[in-house]
């Protein structure tokens, strides 16, 4: 009597779910003992194949196992699913009645038995810390050890690969110069062909159907004329650059200039400037200054004739000349220490110099990210805090919503040079600054400015900036590692007229000439990735509720810029880092409800010309 009362009290203390289960499936010693002695499949057959009366048979059926109908011979699934079985076992274990449950593969004893069959695995170094015996867990330790050994052996593998590549490439009499010239001509031919394909698009008179409601015919015609003018300018400037490059290579300008600068240094240079580092810096600045002077007429024509014709140029001749001298002064101020450090690292670190060069380049990148907005930008433009108002509140609210570490919000006077507009953010990961061009604020509604920033911050939120920086770091390391295979290539130096010495800077210049075809392929890949990121940033802005405002701003900028309304697919794939306007509008799901802007809406200058509001597609 006492035992029965104890069982009743125990049953009443169980959760209602277990009470219901045991009411339908009372625990029986016979079932438990049989299940424990016979494997699951055999136990199920033994129990469920016995011919019994309906009530007795129902009492001995295991609801956790499949059972066979003795009349029809058909098998039926368990009454309770594996998920429900696991829940019941967990509940029963918590109340110390797990042994009263029928046999199930979810029972603790059965799970432990399977673990022991597969073998106990230890997580980390703690003894007895059992984990599930999945394949990836059983092989994890071996794979980690294999990966560790591979990482430890990577420097040796890179060194062996570098030495093999260097030996394979250094072949006496190998025609490096004809090969580099052929590369250069091939690239120029491809670029000219793609530009011609785009020129044919720029000769069309009909407007794209997707923009017919937004762009009137006069604006479209002016945009096409602007595109054709830039194409013709590009044909001449690219041809000049190509002829100049071929002349430098064919007539051995590098060795002749090297000898000339060496004579200058020996005759006029102080003693502390003597040596390869001083000679290399003088050579580099002389070559750079000469090519810059030769390009000045083209730069002047582009700004003061072509851009002026279409009302885009805002800088004066005095400002243009001042910018030139400031740029040259910065090149010397930063070029001397950075170039000296570059050459010194290569000289003093032996065959492993590319590791140290990569670390040096990484430090320099972080250095310039820090000082660029603080010291360099103010030399050319005036930065002022954004005035308090609804725009500032909206931008700060957006930054706070996205948890963007905004510390400064400034306006830059880009209008003193051009009607181009832009917006960007800069700074370290924990301290960011947003800079708005005054032309962007002037020519856009506040909601459109916020939409543009939502797009830009979308790049940050989705990690596009960090991903591109990561790819750039891999690219830089690969360049330095490949350079190590060419730095002592005697046949390369002799092919370009250096028979007695092998200057490091000359080797790096020649290496970049050889690498140019690979860079073209990498540029194509980076453009494809960049266009993908632009679509993602547009979609991010749309999810924030700025789809309509972003589409409106893109259309306005397109019209104010007189940017090409359409593009050849091959030209766009190779040269554009942003999708064309119609593709972005389609991705945003934009439909024209009313005219956003046009020639009549665009702001004019004193001569009635359309001002350009944006250079960079957002």
C-alpha positions in Angstrom: 0.0 0.0 0.0 2.8 2.3 0.9 4.6 1.5 -2.4 1.4 2.3 -4.4 1.0 5.6 -2.6 4.6 6.4 -3.3 4.1 5.8 -7.0 1.0 7.9 -7.0 2.8 10.8 -5.3 5.7 10.4 -7.8 3.3 10.5 -10.7 1.6 13.6 -9.4 5.0 15.4 -9.0 5.8 14.9 -12.7 5.1 17.5 -15.3 1.7 17.2 -17.0 3.3 16.1 -20.3 5.0 13.1 -18.6 1.9 12.3 -16.7 0.0 12.0 -20.0 2.7 9.9 -21.6 2.8 7.4 -18.7 -1.0 7.2 -18.6 -1.0 6.1 -22.2 2.2 4.1 -22.0 2.6 2.6 -18.5 6.1 1.5 -17.6 6.5 -2.3 -17.6 9.4 -4.2 -16.3 9.1 -6.8 -19.1 9.3 -4.2 -21.8 12.3 -2.5 -20.2 14.2 -5.7 -19.6 13.6 -7.0 -23.1 14.5 -3.7 -24.7 17.7 -3.6 -22.7 18.7 -7.2 -23.7 17.8 -7.1 -27.4 19.2 -4.6 -29.9 16.6 -2.0 -31.1 15.7 -3.6 -34.4 15.4 -7.1 -32.9 13.6 -5.8 -29.8 11.1 -4.1 -32.0 10.5 -7.3 -34.1 10.3 -9.5 -31.0 7.9 -7.3 -29.2 5.7 -6.2 -32.1 5.6 -9.5 -34.0 4.0 -11.4 -31.1 0.4 -12.2 -31.6 -1.5 -10.9 -28.6 -4.9 -9.6 -27.7 -5.6 -6.0 -28.6 -5.3 -4.7 -25.1 -2.2 -6.7 -24.1 -0.5 -6.0 -27.4 -1.1 -2.3 -27.0 0.4 -2.4 -23.5 3.7 -3.9 -24.8 4.1 -1.8 -28.0 7.1 0.5 -27.8 5.7 3.9 -29.0 9.3 5.0 -29.7 10.0 2.2 -32.2 8.4 1.2 -35.6 6.0 -1.7 -35.3 4.6 -4.3 -37.7 0.9 -4.9 -38.1 0.5 -8.7 -37.6 -2.6 -8.8 -39.7 -1.4 -6.9 -42.8 2.4 -7.3 -42.3 2.9 -3.6 -43.0 5.4 -1.5 -40.9 4.2 1.7 -39.2 6.5 4.5 -38.0 6.9 5.3 -34.3 4.0 7.1 -32.6 6.4 9.8 -31.3 8.9 11.5 -33.6 12.6 11.6 -32.8 12.3 15.3 -31.8 9.5 14.5 -29.3 11.4 11.5 -28.0 14.4 13.7 -27.3 12.2 16.2 -25.5 10.5 13.5 -23.3 13.9 12.0 -22.5 15.2 15.4 -21.4 12.2 16.0 -19.3 12.3 12.6 -17.7 16.0 12.9 -17.0 15.4 16.2 -15.2 12.9 14.4 -12.9 15.0 11.2 -12.4 12.5 8.9 -14.2 14.4 8.3 -17.4 14.7 4.6 -16.7 10.8 4.3 -16.7 10.7 5.4 -20.4 10.7 2.7 -23.2 13.8 2.2 -25.2 14.8 5.0 -27.5 17.9 6.0 -29.3 17.7 9.4 -27.6 18.2 7.9 -24.1 21.4 8.9 -22.3 22.7 5.4 -22.0 22.2 4.7 -25.7 23.8 7.9 -26.8 26.8 7.2 -24.5 27.0 3.7 -26.0 27.3 5.1 -29.5 29.9 7.6 -28.4 32.0 4.8 -27.0 31.6 2.8 -30.2 32.9 5.7 -32.3 35.5 6.6 -29.8 35.7 9.4 -27.2 37.1 12.7 -28.5 38.7 15.3 -26.3 38.1 19.0 -27.0 41.1 21.1 -26.3 43.4 19.6 -23.6 40.8 18.8 -20.9 40.5 15.1 -20.3 37.0 13.7 -20.5 35.5 16.7 -22.3 33.5 14.6 -24.7 32.2 16.0 -27.9 30.0 14.6 -30.6 31.9 12.2 -32.9 31.1 13.9 -36.2 33.7 13.4 -39.0 34.9 17.0 -38.9 35.3 16.8 -35.1 37.3 13.5 -35.3 39.6 14.9 -37.9 39.8 18.5 -36.5 43.1 17.9 -34.6 44.8 16.4 -37.6 43.7 19.2 -39.9 44.7 21.9 -37.5 48.2 20.3 -37.2 48.5 20.0 -40.9 47.5 23.7 -41.3 50.0 24.7 -38.7 52.8 22.8 -40.4 51.8 24.4 -43.7 52.0 27.9 -42.2 55.4 27.2 -40.6 56.7 25.9 -43.9 55.2 28.7 -46.0 58.3 31.0 -45.9 60.5 28.1 -47.1 58.0 27.3 -49.8 57.8 30.9 -51.0 61.6 31.1 -51.0 61.9 27.9 -53.1 59.2 29.1 -55.5 60.9 32.5 -55.8 64.3 31.0 -56.5 62.8 28.6 -59.2 61.0 31.5 -60.8 64.1 33.7 -60.8 66.2 30.9 -62.4 63.6 30.2 -65.0 63.2 33.9 -66.0 66.9 34.9 -66.0 67.8 33.6 -69.5 70.7 35.2 -71.4 69.5 36.9 -74.5 65.8 36.7 -73.6 64.0 39.5 -75.6 62.5 41.4 -72.7 62.4 44.7 -74.5 60.4 43.5 -77.5 58.1 41.6 -75.1 57.4 44.7 -73.0 56.9 46.8 -76.2 54.5 44.2 -77.5 52.6 44.3 -74.2 52.3 48.0 -74.3 51.1 48.1 -77.9 48.5 45.4 -77.2 47.1 47.2 -74.2 46.9 50.5 -76.2 45.2 48.7 -79.0 42.6 47.1 -76.7 41.9 50.4 -75.0 41.5 52.2 -78.3 39.1 49.6 -79.6 36.9 49.8 -76.5 36.9 53.6 -76.6 35.9 53.5 -80.3 33.0 51.2 -79.4 31.9 53.7 -76.8 32.3 56.6 -79.3 29.8 54.9 -81.6 27.3 54.8 -78.7 28.0 58.5 -78.1 27.1 59.3 -81.7 23.5 58.1 -81.2 20.8 60.7 -81.3 17.9 58.8 -79.7 17.5 58.8 -75.9 17.5 55.5 -73.9 14.0 54.4 -73.4 14.5 54.1 -69.6 15.4 57.8 -69.4 13.2 59.2 -72.1 10.8 60.7 -69.5 13.6 62.3 -67.5 16.1 63.5 -70.0 14.9 66.0 -72.7 16.5 66.0 -76.2 18.7 69.1 -75.7 20.2 67.7 -72.5 20.8 64.3 -74.2 22.5 66.0 -77.2 24.7 68.1 -75.0 25.7 65.0 -73.0 26.6 63.1 -76.1 28.6 66.1 -77.4 30.5 66.3 -74.1 31.3 62.6 -74.3 32.5 62.9 -77.9 34.7 65.8 -76.9 36.3 63.8 -74.1 36.8 60.9 -76.5 38.6 63.0 -79.0 40.8 64.5 -76.3 41.5 61.0 -75.0 42.5 59.8 -78.4 45.2 62.5 -78.7 46.5 62.3 -75.1 46.6 58.5 -75.1 48.4 58.5 -78.4 51.0 61.0 -77.1 51.5 58.9 -73.9 51.9 55.7 -76.0 54.5 57.3 -78.3 56.3 58.7 -75.3 56.4 55.3 -73.5 57.6 53.5 -76.7 60.3 56.2 -77.2 61.5 55.8 -73.6 61.8 52.0 -74.0 63.1 51.9 -77.6 65.8 54.6 -77.2 67.0 53.4 -73.8 66.1 56.6 -72.0 66.4 54.9 -68.6 70.1 54.1 -68.8 70.9 57.4 -70.4 69.0 59.4 -67.8 70.6 57.2 -65.1 74.1 58.1 -66.3 73.1 61.8 -66.6 71.8 62.1 -63.1 74.8 60.1 -61.8 77.1 62.8 -63.4 75.0 65.6 -61.8 75.2 63.9 -58.4 78.9 63.3 -58.6 79.6 66.9 -59.7 77.1 68.9 -57.6 75.8 66.6 -54.9 77.0 66.6 -51.3 78.8 63.6 -50.0 75.9 62.4 -47.9 73.8 62.1 -51.1 76.3 59.8 -52.9 75.4 56.2 -53.4 72.6 54.2 -54.9 69.8 55.6 -52.7 70.6 59.3 -53.5 71.2 58.5 -57.2 67.9 56.6 -57.4 65.9 59.5 -55.8 67.4 62.0 -58.1 66.7 59.8 -61.1 63.1 59.2 -60.0 62.4 62.9 -59.4 64.0 63.9 -62.7 62.0 61.4 -64.7 58.8 62.2 -62.9 59.2 65.9 -63.3 60.0 65.6 -67.0 56.9 63.5 -67.7 54.8 65.9 -65.7 56.0 68.9 -67.7 55.2 67.1 -70.9 51.7 66.4 -69.7 51.0 69.9 -68.6 49.7 71.2 -72.0 47.1 68.3 -72.0 46.1 69.1 -68.4 45.7 72.8 -69.3 43.6 72.0 -72.3 41.3 69.6 -70.4 40.5 72.1 -67.7 40.6 75.5 -69.4 39.3 74.6 -72.8 37.3 71.4 -72.8 35.8 71.6 -69.3 35.4 75.4 -69.7 33.5 74.9 -72.9 30.8 72.9 -71.1 30.8 75.2 -68.0 32.4 72.8 -65.6 35.8 74.4 -64.8 35.8 76.8 -61.8 39.5 77.1 -61.1 41.7 80.1 -62.1 45.0 79.9 -63.8 46.7 81.1 -60.6 45.1 78.3 -58.6 46.0 75.7 -61.2 49.7 76.8 -61.1 49.6 76.9 -57.3 48.2 73.4 -57.1 51.0 72.2 -59.4 53.8 73.5 -57.2 52.1 72.3 -54.0 51.8 68.8 -55.6 55.5 68.8 -56.5 56.5 70.0 -53.0 54.4 67.2 -51.4 56.0 64.7 -53.8 59.4 65.7 -52.7 58.5 66.0 -49.0 57.1 62.5 -48.8 59.0 60.9 -51.7 62.5 61.4 -50.2 61.9 59.6 -46.9 59.6 56.9 -48.3 61.8 56.2 -51.3 64.9 56.1 -49.1 63.3 53.7 -46.7 62.1 51.5 -49.6 65.6 51.2 -51.1 67.2 50.8 -47.7 64.9 47.9 -46.8 65.7 46.1 -50.1 69.5 46.6 -49.6 69.7 45.5 -46.0 67.2 42.6 -45.7 68.5 40.3 -48.4 66.2 37.8 -50.2 63.5 38.2 -47.6 63.0 42.0 -48.3 59.5 41.6 -49.7 58.2 40.7 -46.2 59.6 43.9 -44.7 58.5 46.0 -47.7 54.9 44.7 -47.3 55.0 45.7 -43.6 56.4 49.1 -44.5 53.7 49.7 -47.1 51.0 48.7 -44.6 52.4 51.2 -42.0 52.5 53.9 -44.7 49.0 53.3 -45.7 47.7 53.7 -42.2 49.9 56.8 -41.8 48.4 58.5 -44.9 44.9 57.5 -43.9 45.5 59.4 -40.7 47.3 62.5 -42.0 45.4 63.0 -45.3 42.3 64.7 -43.9 44.3 66.6 -41.3 47.3 68.0 -43.2 47.0 67.3 -46.9 43.4 68.2 -47.7 43.6 71.7 -46.0 46.5 72.6 -48.3 44.2 72.5 -51.3 40.7 73.1 -49.9 38.9 74.7 -47.0 37.1 72.5 -44.6 34.4 73.9 -42.3 31.9 72.3 -40.0 28.4 71.6 -41.4 26.1 74.3 -40.1 23.4 73.2 -37.5 20.1 72.4 -39.1 17.9 69.7 -40.4 20.5 68.2 -42.7 23.1 67.9 -39.9 20.5 66.3 -37.7 19.4 63.8 -40.4 23.0 62.8 -41.1 23.8 62.4 -37.4 20.6 60.4 -36.9 21.6 58.1 -39.8 25.1 57.6 -38.5 23.7 56.8 -35.0 21.2 54.3 -36.5 24.0 52.5 -38.3 26.4 52.8 -35.3 28.9 54.6 -37.6 31.7 56.1 -35.4 31.1 59.7 -36.7 33.3 62.3 -35.0 33.2 65.2 -37.5 30.8 66.3 -40.2 32.4 68.9 -42.5 31.8 70.7 -45.8 34.6 71.2 -48.4 34.7 74.1 -50.8 35.0 72.0 -54.0 33.2 74.7 -56.0 36.4 76.8 -56.2 37.8 74.3 -58.6 34.9 72.6 -60.3 31.2 72.2 -60.3 31.8 68.5 -59.6 30.3 67.2 -56.3 31.0 64.3 -54.1 30.7 62.9 -50.6 33.1 60.7 -48.8 34.1 59.4 -45.4 37.6 58.9 -44.1 39.5 58.1 -40.9 40.5 55.1 -38.8 38.0 52.4 -37.9 37.1 53.9 -34.6 37.1 57.6 -35.7 35.4 58.6 -38.9 34.8 61.9 -40.6 32.2 62.6 -43.3 33.0 65.3 -45.8 30.3 66.8 -48.1 31.1 68.9 -51.2 29.4 72.3 -51.1 28.1 71.7 -54.6 26.3 68.5 -53.5 24.5 70.4 -50.8 23.7 73.3 -53.2 22.3 71.2 -56.0 20.4 68.4 -54.1 17.5 68.2 -51.7 18.3 67.4 -48.1 16.7 64.0 -48.4 18.8 63.2 -51.5 22.0 64.2 -49.7 21.0 61.8 -46.8 20.2 59.1 -49.4 23.7 59.5 -51.0 25.3 59.1 -47.5 23.1 56.1 -46.9 24.6 54.6 -50.0 28.2 55.5 -48.9 27.7 54.2 -45.4 26.2 51.0 -46.9 29.7 50.3 -48.2 31.1 50.7 -44.6 28.3 48.7 -43.0 28.7 45.7 -45.4 32.4 45.8 -45.1 33.1 46.7 -48.7 35.9 49.1 -47.7 37.7 46.5 -45.5 37.3 43.8 -48.2 38.8 46.0 -50.8 41.6 47.0 -48.5 42.2 43.3 -47.8 42.4 42.5 -51.5 44.8 45.5 -51.9 47.1 44.1 -49.2 47.2 40.7 -50.9 47.9 42.5 -54.2 50.7 44.5 -52.7 52.4 41.5 -51.1 52.1 39.6 -54.4 53.8 42.4 -56.2 56.7 42.6 -53.8 57.1 38.8 -53.8 57.2 38.7 -57.6 59.6 41.6 -57.7 62.0 39.6 -55.6 62.2 37.2 -58.5 63.2 40.0 -61.0 65.4 42.2 -58.8 68.6 40.2 -59.8 67.5 39.3 -63.4 70.6 40.1 -65.4 69.0 39.4 -68.7 66.2 41.9 -67.9 68.6 44.7 -67.1 70.9 44.0 -70.1 67.9 44.0 -72.4 67.2 47.7 -71.4 70.8 48.9 -71.6 72.1 48.3 -68.0 75.2 46.1 -68.5 77.4 47.1 -65.5 74.9 47.7 -62.7 71.4 46.7 -61.6 69.8 49.6 -59.7 66.9 48.6 -57.5 64.6 51.5 -58.7 65.3 50.7 -62.4 64.4 47.0 -61.7 61.1 48.0 -60.0 60.2 50.3 -63.0 61.0 47.5 -65.5 59.1 45.0 -63.4 56.0 47.2 -63.5 56.2 47.3 -67.3 56.2 43.5 -67.4 53.4 43.3 -64.8 51.1 45.7 -66.7 49.1 43.0 -68.6 48.4 41.2 -65.3 47.3 44.5 -63.8 44.9 44.9 -66.6 43.2 41.6 -65.8 43.2 42.4 -62.1 41.6 45.8 -62.9 38.8 44.0 -64.8 38.2 41.8 -61.8 38.2 44.7 -59.4 35.7 46.6 -61.6 33.4 43.6 -61.6 33.6 43.3 -57.8 33.1 47.1 -57.4 30.0 47.1 -59.5 28.6 44.3 -57.4 29.3 46.3 -54.3 27.6 49.4 -55.8 24.4 47.3 -56.3 24.6 46.1 -52.7 25.1 49.6 -51.4 22.1 50.8 -53.4 20.0 48.0 -52.0 21.2 48.9 -48.5 20.0 52.5 -49.0 16.7 51.2 -50.3 16.2 49.0 -47.3 16.7 52.1 -45.1 13.8 53.7 -47.0 15.8 56.0 -49.4 15.1 54.2 -52.7 13.1 57.0 -54.2 15.5 59.7 -53.0 18.6 57.8 -54.1 17.1 57.2 -57.6 16.2 60.9 -57.8 19.7 62.0 -56.8 21.3 59.6 -59.3 19.2 61.1 -62.1 19.9 64.6 -61.2 23.7 64.0 -61.0 23.5 62.3 -64.4 21.8 65.2 -66.0 23.9 67.9 -64.2 27.1 66.0 -65.1 26.2 65.5 -68.7 27.4 62.0 -68.1 27.0 59.4 -70.8 23.3 58.2 -70.9 24.3 54.8 -72.3 27.4 52.7 -72.6 28.7 49.9 -74.8 28.6 46.7 -72.8 32.2 45.7 -73.5 33.6 49.2 -72.8 31.5 49.4 -69.6 32.6 45.9 -68.4 36.3 46.8 -68.8 36.5 50.4 -67.6 33.5 51.2 -65.4 33.7 50.6 -61.6 30.0 51.6 -61.3 27.0 50.3 -63.1 25.5 52.7 -65.6 22.4 54.7 -64.5 19.7 52.6 -66.2 21.1 49.4 -64.6 21.1 51.0 -61.1 17.6 52.4 -61.5 16.3 49.0 -62.6 17.9 47.4 -59.6 16.3 49.9 -57.3 12.9 49.1 -58.9 12.5 52.8 -59.8 9.6 53.9 -62.0 9.1 57.4 -63.3 6.2 59.2 -61.8 7.2 62.8 -62.7 10.1 64.6 -64.2 13.0 64.7 -61.7 15.2 67.3 -63.4 16.0 68.5 -66.9 17.6 71.3 -68.8 15.1 73.7 -67.5 15.6 72.6 -63.9 19.4 72.5 -64.0 21.3 75.5 -62.8 23.0 77.6 -65.4 26.1 79.7 -65.4 26.3 83.2 -66.7 26.5 82.0 -70.3 23.5 79.7 -70.0 25.6 76.5 -69.8 24.6 73.6 -67.6 26.7 73.4 -64.5 28.2 70.0 -63.6 27.2 68.8 -60.2 29.0 65.5 -59.8 32.1 63.9 -61.2 32.0 60.6 -59.4 29.0 58.3 -59.8 27.7 57.6 -56.3 
